[in-house]
Amino acid sequence: MKVSVWDTYVKRDDGNVMHFDIIVPSDLTNENIIFNFGKTYLEAKSITNAIITTKECRLCHMEQATKAIETQISNAGYFILEIENCN
C-alpha cells in the first residue's frame, strides 16, 4: 500500500514541541480529514487545546507502507508514527 506521510509539529502545554507523522493512504488528500486524525491522536494523549493546520502539518513524502502500518490503516484509517516528545 502506498501511503502519504504528513510531518506534524504541535506545541504542548509544557512548551515542548511534539513531532509525529500522520500516515494515511496516498489517495486520501482531504486535509481536514487528515488534521482530524491528528486531533484524535492528541485527544488520546489528553492534549485538547492543540491546533493542527497547514502550518503544523504538511505533506512530506509518499512511501510504501510496512505490514504493521497497513494493518493499522485498515483498522483505523490512519497510523501515527511518534517521533519526538510524544510521551
Secondary structure, 3 states (H helix, E strand, C coil): CEEEEEEEEEECCCCCEEEEEEEEECCCCCHHHHHHHHHHHHHHCCCCCCCCCCCCEEEEEEEECCHHHHHHHHHHCCEEEEEECCC
